[in-house]
């Protein structure tokens, strides 16, 4: 079930940290929304707009973020284990200290992203994945998908 704009507003105004596990937030406009420390485990954010959103220390394990605009989003210290970030726009995003273990980054654009201290162990990427200038994904533990 997708939320109406009014329902989404009510959902986001609940006491923090937000408990949004398994929510269908696909195609939602969450531009610059503060979701710090939110539980988004298993949430469907396919095609959502999260550009400039604050997701510091949020749990997005097993979340579907395929095709999502995450430009300039702040994921510092966030957990994204087993999440699908394929075909995402992460340009200028802050992923410092984030746990990206086993994340799918095929077709993702990470130009200008901050990956310092991020755990990229088992991250899957392809030849179309765009990394920050000078970044070596294999030395960080990422695996080129065949």
Secondary structure, 3 states (H helix, E strand, C coil): CCCCHHHHHHHHCCCCCCECCCCECCCCECCCCECCCCECCCCECCCCECCCCECCCCECCCCECCCCECCCCECCCCECCCCECCCCECCCCECCCCECCCCECCCCECCCCECCCCECCCCEECCCCECCCCCCCCCCCCEECC
